[in-house]
Amino acid sequence: MSKILKIWEKVKSTAMKIVAGRVDPDLSGKDEEHIKKKISDCVFAKRGEISTRLKSAELAKIYEGLSKNGRQKFMKIMARGFDIDIEKIKIIIQKLQEGNEGKQKTAEMELSKAITPPYVRLLRKFTTIPDGFKFLIDFRAELLEIKNSDPHLKKFDGDLKELLSSLFDIALLDIKEITWQSPASLLEKLIEYEAVHEIHSWADLKNRLDSDRQCFAFFHNKMPDEPIIFVQVALVDEITDSIRKLLDGQVEKIKPEEADTAVFYSISNAQKGLAGINFGNFLIKRVVNVLSDKFKELKHFVTLSPVPHFRKWLDSVLSEGDESILTPAEIKIIRAVAKNSNAAYGLLVLLSSDWTDDPGLARTLKPVLMRLCAHYLIYVKKDEKAFDPVANFHLSNGAHIERLNWLGDISEKAIRQSAGIMVNFHYKLPDIEKNYELYISESQVNASKEVRKWLK
């Protein structure tokens, strides 16, 4: 490895010269064949470990020197030209079916090797070069933009996602507290990567790092300067029902030692290339353990979370004119208010208006939308898990649904995504593992009586 590091700079300059002199940044003409040969040389050539790593490093630098169009071509070359050999697998399966026990075991080993696409070998080699982990993350970030355009790319992304998942399990990450005294470069990244509630200024950031706030970042030891996840927490004396109360810098603060509740109000993935990757279970529990040791008076650990896919689901149902999602009483009310013979279409029209500006209309819609949101969180599933990604995250970390908060966030984004509804997920320490097991094994969503009453 020390030898690789010594000649790394030489490799970078050489690779860039190759791009400038021999490879068109758009990979036009014969350049595609040239790249295929270089990939093949990395994947199949029988070379020493040092030589193979250097070839992989050179290929990585060539990729970085390509245009966006060239990089997409590079990905397609890998996905299509270095996938599994179906015919070879058919021959091995035939051996497996027809051979004796000894030949079957040999065929099993051959099959295990054959079903791993050759491009996976190159992806793994990329992890061994300096900054290889970051390279793979950024590589996938660009792949995500085009993966749905081609089934080969979609499969390619699946294999890359699986590799990254094995490298970035939560147990492999280090947790660090972020304060106003943290390096400016890290604070800038906190501003840049905040994905839930935008940080508008340095004054806003300072408020979020005040004495009644806690902020943590998770890092991988292969990327010590690149945060993976940011977690922001407010220390309060009650379970908060509105994001305005937490983000308003003018609200009177309490002393941290007087707080009995920790509210997790923002969890942001700082790396686009890790989107959709489950960082393992109990991410929140690791933060809870740190907070419990630091603040002995804390008794409640809850979130104040958005419901980002609620309107996406609801609007798709309503757009089909399906009134069965509404109760008879709701149908009658909405038909009258919306002046539409179809209540589903009528509700969709009302939600497309500035309904929050009309207090009377908001009061009318509250029981309807709160019931629908409770139904959505508890019963609407995708692959046996909660349809909503935020709900799935917290439920798979062992929380239960504690409370729905009407107009907890009245920002334009929140109204568009969740009708302004926010949810408190509660992490009760004795119940975390039980809730996790029931959710993972039986898809059971644990919700409080207060939440379930909206269903009646």
C-alpha positions as CSV (number, residue, x, y, z in Angstrom):
1,M,0.0,0.0,0.0
2,S,2.8,2.4,0.8
3,K,4.2,1.7,-2.7
4,I,0.8,2.5,-4.2
5,L,0.6,5.8,-2.3
6,K,4.1,6.9,-3.5
7,I,3.2,6.5,-7.1
8,W,-0.4,7.6,-6.8
9,E,0.3,11.1,-7.9
10,K,2.2,9.8,-10.9
11,V,-0.7,7.6,-11.8
12,K,-3.1,10.5,-11.6
13,S,-1.1,12.7,-14.0
14,T,-0.5,9.8,-16.4
15,A,-4.2,9.0,-16.4
16,M,-5.2,12.6,-17.1
17,K,-2.7,12.6,-20.0
18,I,-4.3,9.5,-21.4
19,V,-7.7,11.2,-21.2
20,A,-6.4,14.3,-22.9
21,G,-4.4,12.6,-25.5
22,R,-5.9,9.2,-26.3
23,V,-9.4,9.1,-24.9
24,D,-12.1,11.6,-26.0
25,P,-14.0,12.8,-22.8
26,D,-17.2,11.7,-24.5
27,L,-15.8,8.2,-25.3
28,S,-16.6,8.5,-29.0
29,G,-15.3,6.4,-31.8
30,K,-12.7,3.7,-30.9
31,D,-12.4,4.9,-27.3
32,E,-15.2,2.6,-26.1
33,E,-13.2,-0.4,-27.3
34,H,-10.1,1.1,-25.6
35,I,-12.0,1.4,-22.3
36,K,-13.4,-2.2,-22.6
37,K,-9.8,-3.5,-23.0
38,K,-8.6,-1.6,-19.9
39,I,-11.6,-2.9,-17.9
40,S,-10.9,-6.4,-19.1
41,D,-7.3,-6.0,-18.2
42,C,-8.3,-5.1,-14.6
43,V,-10.9,-7.8,-14.3
44,F,-9.4,-10.8,-16.0
45,A,-5.7,-10.3,-16.4
46,K,-3.5,-12.5,-14.1
47,R,-1.3,-9.9,-12.5
48,G,0.3,-9.2,-9.1
49,E,-1.7,-7.4,-6.4
50,I,0.2,-4.1,-6.8
51,S,0.0,-4.1,-10.6
52,T,-3.8,-4.8,-10.5
53,R,-4.4,-2.0,-8.0
54,L,-2.4,0.4,-10.1
55,K,-4.4,-0.5,-13.2
56,S,-7.7,0.0,-11.2
57,A,-6.4,3.4,-9.9
58,E,-5.5,4.5,-13.5
59,L,-9.0,3.4,-14.7
60,A,-10.6,5.4,-11.9
61,K,-8.7,8.5,-12.8
62,I,-9.6,8.1,-16.5
63,Y,-13.3,7.9,-15.4
64,E,-13.0,11.1,-13.4
65,G,-11.6,12.9,-16.5
66,L,-14.6,12.0,-18.7
67,S,-17.5,14.3,-19.4
68,K,-20.9,13.4,-18.0
69,N,-21.8,11.7,-21.3
70,G,-18.6,9.8,-21.2
71,R,-19.1,8.6,-17.7
72,Q,-22.5,7.3,-18.5
73,K,-21.0,5.4,-21.5
74,F,-18.4,4.0,-19.1
75,M,-21.1,2.7,-16.8
76,K,-23.0,1.1,-19.7
77,I,-19.8,-0.6,-20.8
78,M,-19.3,-2.1,-17.4
79,A,-23.0,-3.0,-16.9
80,R,-23.5,-4.6,-20.3
81,G,-20.1,-5.9,-21.2
82,F,-19.0,-7.4,-17.9
83,D,-22.2,-9.0,-16.6
84,I,-22.7,-12.7,-15.9
85,D,-22.4,-15.2,-18.7
86,I,-25.9,-16.8,-19.0
87,E,-24.7,-19.6,-21.3
88,K,-21.9,-20.6,-18.9
89,I,-24.4,-20.7,-16.1
90,K,-26.7,-23.0,-18.0
91,I,-23.8,-25.5,-18.6
92,I,-22.9,-25.4,-14.9
93,I,-26.5,-26.0,-13.9
94,Q,-26.7,-29.0,-16.3
95,K,-23.6,-30.4,-14.6
96,L,-25.2,-29.8,-11.2
97,Q,-28.3,-31.8,-12.3
98,E,-26.6,-34.7,-14.0
99,G,-23.3,-35.3,-12.1
100,N,-22.5,-37.5,-9.1
101,E,-22.1,-36.0,-5.6
102,G,-18.4,-35.1,-6.2
103,K,-19.1,-33.4,-9.5
104,Q,-22.1,-31.6,-8.0
105,K,-20.0,-30.0,-5.3
106,T,-17.5,-28.9,-8.0
107,A,-20.4,-27.5,-10.0
108,E,-21.7,-25.7,-7.0
109,M,-18.4,-23.9,-6.5
110,E,-18.3,-23.0,-10.2
111,L,-21.9,-21.7,-10.1
112,S,-21.1,-19.6,-7.0
113,K,-18.3,-17.9,-8.9
114,A,-20.3,-17.6,-12.2
115,I,-23.3,-15.8,-10.8
116,T,-21.0,-13.0,-9.6
117,P,-20.7,-10.5,-12.4
118,P,-17.1,-9.7,-13.4
119,Y,-17.8,-6.0,-12.9
120,V,-18.1,-6.7,-9.2
121,R,-14.5,-7.6,-9.1
122,L,-13.6,-4.2,-10.5
123,L,-15.9,-2.4,-8.1
124,R,-14.1,-4.2,-5.2
125,K,-10.7,-3.3,-6.6
126,F,-11.8,0.4,-6.6
127,T,-12.1,0.1,-2.8
128,T,-8.4,-0.7,-2.4
129,I,-7.2,2.5,-4.1
130,P,-6.7,5.8,-2.2
131,D,-10.0,7.5,-1.8
132,G,-11.6,4.4,-3.3
133,F,-14.6,4.4,-0.9
134,K,-15.5,8.0,-1.8
135,F,-14.9,7.2,-5.5
136,L,-17.5,4.4,-5.4
137,I,-20.0,6.6,-3.5
138,D,-19.7,9.4,-6.1
139,F,-19.8,6.8,-8.9
140,R,-23.1,5.5,-7.7
141,A,-24.5,9.0,-7.2
142,E,-24.1,9.5,-11.0
143,L,-25.4,6.0,-11.7
144,L,-28.6,6.7,-9.8
145,E,-29.5,9.4,-12.4
146,I,-29.7,6.9,-15.2
147,K,-30.2,3.5,-13.7
148,N,-33.9,3.3,-14.5
149,S,-33.2,4.0,-18.2
150,D,-31.7,0.5,-18.8
151,P,-32.3,-2.9,-17.1
152,H,-28.6,-3.6,-17.2
153,L,-27.9,-0.4,-15.3
154,K,-30.6,-1.2,-12.8
155,K,-29.0,-4.5,-12.0
156,F,-25.6,-2.9,-12.0
157,D,-26.8,-0.5,-9.4
158,G,-28.3,-3.3,-7.3
159,D,-24.9,-5.0,-7.2
160,L,-23.1,-1.8,-6.3
161,K,-25.7,-1.0,-3.7
162,E,-25.1,-4.4,-2.1
163,L,-21.4,-3.9,-2.0
164,L,-21.7,-0.4,-0.4
165,S,-24.2,-1.8,2.1
166,S,-21.5,-4.3,3.3
167,L,-19.0,-1.5,3.6
168,F,-21.2,1.1,5.4
169,D,-23.1,-0.9,8.1
170,I,-23.8,1.4,11.1
171,A,-21.6,-0.8,13.2
172,L,-18.6,0.2,11.1
173,L,-19.2,3.9,11.5
174,D,-17.8,6.2,14.2
175,I,-20.0,8.8,15.9
176,K,-18.7,12.3,16.7
177,E,-20.4,15.4,18.3
178,I,-20.6,18.5,16.1
179,T,-20.4,21.9,17.9
180,W,-20.0,25.5,17.0
181,Q,-16.2,25.0,17.6
182,S,-16.0,22.2,15.0
183,P,-13.9,22.9,11.9
184,A,-15.6,25.4,9.5
185,S,-15.3,22.8,6.6
186,L,-17.4,20.4,8.6
187,L,-20.0,23.1,9.5
188,E,-20.2,24.0,5.9
189,K,-21.0,20.4,5.0
190,L,-23.7,20.4,7.7
191,I,-25.3,23.3,5.9
192,E,-24.9,21.8,2.5
193,Y,-26.2,18.3,3.3
194,E,-29.2,19.3,5.5
195,A,-32.0,17.6,3.7
196,V,-35.0,17.9,6.0
197,H,-35.1,21.5,7.2
198,E,-32.9,23.9,5.2
199,I,-30.3,25.9,7.2
200,H,-30.6,29.4,5.9
201,S,-27.6,31.2,7.4
202,W,-24.7,30.9,9.8
203,A,-27.0,32.5,12.5
204,D,-29.5,29.7,11.8
205,L,-26.7,27.1,12.1
206,K,-25.5,28.7,15.4
207,N,-29.0,28.4,16.8
208,R,-29.1,24.7,15.9
209,L,-25.8,24.2,17.8
210,D,-26.8,26.1,20.9
211,S,-26.7,24.8,24.4
212,D,-30.1,23.2,24.1
213,R,-29.2,21.4,20.9
214,Q,-27.1,18.4,20.1
215,C,-25.7,17.4,16.7
216,F,-23.9,14.3,15.7
217,A,-22.2,13.0,12.6
218,F,-21.3,9.5,11.6
219,F,-18.0,8.8,9.8
220,H,-16.3,5.8,8.1
221,N,-12.6,5.3,8.9
222,K,-11.8,5.2,5.2
223,M,-13.4,8.6,4.8
224,P,-12.4,10.5,8.0
225,D,-13.2,14.0,6.5
226,E,-16.5,13.0,4.8
227,P,-19.6,12.8,7.1
228,I,-22.0,10.0,6.2
229,I,-25.0,11.0,8.3
230,F,-26.0,14.0,10.4
231,V,-28.4,13.7,13.3
232,Q,-29.8,16.9,14.9
233,V,-31.5,16.8,18.4
234,A,-33.3,19.4,20.5
235,L,-33.4,19.1,24.3
236,V,-36.9,20.2,25.5
237,D,-39.3,19.7,28.4
238,E,-42.2,18.2,26.4
239,I,-42.8,16.2,23.2
240,T,-42.8,18.9,20.5
241,D,-45.7,19.0,18.0
242,S,-44.4,21.8,15.7
243,I,-41.2,22.3,13.8
244,R,-41.6,26.1,14.2
245,K,-41.0,25.8,17.9
246,L,-37.7,24.0,17.3
247,L,-36.3,26.2,14.5
248,D,-37.4,29.6,15.9
249,G,-34.3,31.1,17.3
250,Q,-36.4,33.6,19.4
251,V,-38.1,30.9,21.4
252,E,-36.8,30.8,25.0
253,K,-34.3,28.0,25.6
254,I,-34.2,25.8,28.6
255,K,-31.0,24.6,30.4
256,P,-29.9,21.2,29.1
257,E,-29.9,19.7,32.6
258,E,-33.6,20.7,32.9
259,A,-34.7,18.8,29.7
260,D,-36.5,15.5,30.1
261,T,-37.1,14.9,26.3
262,A,-34.7,14.6,23.4
263,V,-36.4,15.4,20.0
264,F,-34.7,14.1,16.9
265,Y,-35.8,16.6,14.3
266,S,-33.4,16.0,11.4
267,I,-31.6,13.0,10.1
268,S,-29.8,13.6,6.8
269,N,-27.8,11.4,4.5
270,A,-24.7,13.4,3.5
271,Q,-23.8,11.2,0.6
272,K,-26.1,10.9,-2.4
273,G,-24.4,7.7,-3.5
274,L,-25.5,6.0,-0.3
275,A,-29.2,6.7,-1.0
276,G,-31.5,3.8,-0.2
277,I,-28.8,1.9,1.7
278,N,-29.9,0.7,5.1
279,F,-27.1,1.6,7.6
280,G,-28.1,-1.2,9.8
281,N,-30.5,-1.2,12.8
282,F,-30.4,0.9,15.9
283,L,-28.7,4.0,14.4
284,I,-30.9,6.1,16.7
285,K,-30.1,3.9,19.7
286,R,-26.4,4.7,19.3
287,V,-27.2,8.4,19.6
288,V,-29.7,7.7,22.5
289,N,-26.9,5.9,24.4
290,V,-24.6,8.9,24.0
291,L,-27.3,11.4,25.1
292,S,-28.3,9.2,28.1
293,D,-24.8,9.1,29.4
294,K,-24.4,12.9,29.0
295,F,-27.8,14.1,30.2
296,K,-29.1,11.9,33.1
297,E,-32.5,13.6,33.3
298,L,-33.6,12.6,29.8
299,K,-36.6,10.2,30.0
300,H,-38.2,10.5,26.5
301,F,-36.5,10.0,23.1
302,V,-38.8,11.0,20.2
303,T,-38.7,12.3,16.7
304,L,-40.5,15.1,15.0
305,S,-40.6,13.7,11.5
306,P,-42.1,14.5,8.2
307,V,-44.3,12.1,6.3
308,P,-42.8,12.8,2.8
309,H,-44.7,10.2,0.7
310,F,-48.2,10.7,2.2
311,R,-49.5,13.0,-0.5
312,K,-47.8,11.0,-3.2
313,W,-49.8,7.9,-2.1
314,L,-53.0,9.8,-1.3
315,D,-53.1,11.8,-4.6
316,S,-52.5,8.6,-6.7
317,V,-55.6,7.0,-5.0
318,L,-57.8,10.1,-5.3
319,S,-56.8,10.7,-8.9
320,E,-58.5,7.3,-9.8
321,G,-61.8,8.6,-8.4
322,D,-61.8,5.9,-5.7
323,E,-64.2,7.0,-3.0
324,S,-63.8,3.7,-1.1
325,I,-60.9,5.2,0.8
326,L,-63.3,7.7,2.4
327,T,-66.0,7.0,5.0
328,P,-69.7,7.7,4.1
329,A,-69.7,10.8,6.4
330,E,-66.5,12.1,4.8
331,I,-67.9,11.6,1.3
332,K,-71.0,13.6,2.2
333,I,-69.0,16.5,3.7
334,I,-66.4,16.7,0.9
335,R,-69.0,16.5,-1.9
336,A,-70.7,19.5,-0.3
337,V,-67.6,21.5,0.3
338,A,-65.9,20.8,-3.0
339,K,-69.2,20.9,-4.9
340,N,-68.2,17.8,-6.8
341,S,-70.3,14.6,-7.2
342,N,-67.1,12.5,-6.7
343,A,-65.6,13.0,-3.3
344,A,-62.2,11.6,-4.3
345,Y,-61.9,14.1,-7.1
346,G,-63.3,16.8,-4.8
347,L,-60.7,16.2,-2.1
348,L,-57.9,16.2,-4.7
349,V,-59.1,19.6,-5.9
350,L,-59.3,21.0,-2.4
351,L,-55.7,19.8,-1.6
352,S,-54.5,21.5,-4.8
353,S,-55.8,24.8,-3.5
354,D,-54.5,27.2,-0.8
355,W,-56.6,25.3,1.8
356,T,-54.4,26.2,4.7
357,D,-55.2,29.9,4.3
358,D,-58.9,29.1,5.0
359,P,-59.3,28.2,8.7
360,G,-62.8,26.8,8.2
361,L,-61.7,24.6,5.4
362,A,-58.6,23.4,7.3
363,R,-60.9,22.5,10.3
364,T,-63.1,20.5,7.9
365,L,-60.2,18.6,6.4
366,K,-58.4,17.9,9.6
367,P,-60.3,14.7,10.7
368,V,-60.3,13.4,7.2
369,L,-56.5,13.9,6.6
370,M,-55.5,12.8,10.0
371,R,-57.5,9.5,9.6
372,L,-56.0,8.9,6.2
373,C,-52.5,9.6,7.4
374,A,-52.9,7.2,10.4
375,H,-54.2,4.6,7.9
376,Y,-51.3,5.3,5.6
377,L,-48.6,4.9,8.3
378,I,-50.0,1.8,9.8
379,Y,-51.4,-0.2,6.9
380,V,-50.0,1.0,3.6
381,K,-47.0,-1.2,2.7
382,K,-44.4,-1.8,0.1
383,D,-42.6,-5.1,0.1
384,E,-44.2,-5.8,3.5
385,K,-42.7,-2.7,5.0
386,A,-44.1,0.8,5.5
387,F,-44.6,2.7,2.3
388,D,-43.2,5.9,3.7
389,P,-39.4,5.9,3.8
390,V,-39.1,7.9,7.0
391,A,-41.6,5.7,8.8
392,N,-39.8,2.6,7.6
393,F,-36.5,4.0,8.9
394,H,-37.8,4.6,12.4
395,L,-39.9,1.5,12.6
396,S,-37.0,-0.6,11.5
397,N,-34.9,1.1,14.3
398,G,-37.4,0.0,16.9
399,A,-39.6,3.0,17.4
400,H,-43.4,3.1,17.7
401,I,-45.8,5.8,16.3
402,E,-46.6,8.0,19.3
403,R,-48.6,11.0,17.9
404,L,-49.7,12.7,14.7
405,N,-49.4,16.5,14.7
406,W,-51.8,18.6,12.6
407,L,-50.0,21.3,10.6
408,G,-46.8,20.6,12.4
409,D,-45.0,22.0,9.4
410,I,-46.7,24.6,7.2
411,S,-43.9,25.1,4.8
412,E,-44.8,24.9,1.1
413,K,-42.7,21.7,0.8
414,A,-44.5,20.1,3.8
415,I,-48.0,21.0,2.6
416,R,-47.2,19.5,-0.8
417,Q,-45.7,16.3,0.6
418,S,-47.6,15.5,3.8
419,A,-50.5,18.0,4.0
420,G,-48.4,19.6,6.8
421,I,-48.8,16.6,9.1
422,M,-45.8,15.6,11.2
423,V,-45.4,12.5,13.4
424,N,-43.7,11.7,16.6
425,F,-41.9,8.3,16.6
426,H,-41.1,7.3,20.2
427,Y,-38.0,5.3,21.2
428,K,-38.9,3.6,24.5
429,L,-35.6,1.9,25.4
430,P,-37.1,-1.3,26.9
431,D,-39.3,-1.8,23.8
432,I,-36.9,-1.0,21.0
433,E,-35.7,-4.6,20.3
434,K,-39.3,-6.0,20.6
435,N,-40.7,-3.4,18.2
436,Y,-37.9,-4.1,15.8
437,E,-38.4,-7.8,15.8
438,L,-42.2,-7.5,15.3
439,Y,-41.7,-5.1,12.5
440,I,-39.0,-7.0,10.7
441,S,-40.4,-10.5,11.1
442,E,-44.2,-9.8,11.0
443,S,-44.4,-6.3,9.4
444,Q,-46.3,-5.2,12.5
445,V,-46.5,-1.5,13.1
446,N,-46.8,-0.5,16.8
447,A,-48.9,2.7,17.2
448,S,-50.2,4.4,20.3
449,K,-53.9,4.5,21.2
450,E,-53.8,8.3,20.4
451,V,-52.8,7.5,16.9
452,R,-55.3,4.6,16.4
453,K,-58.2,6.7,17.6
454,W,-58.0,8.6,14.3
455,L,-59.0,5.4,12.6
456,K,-62.3,5.3,14.3
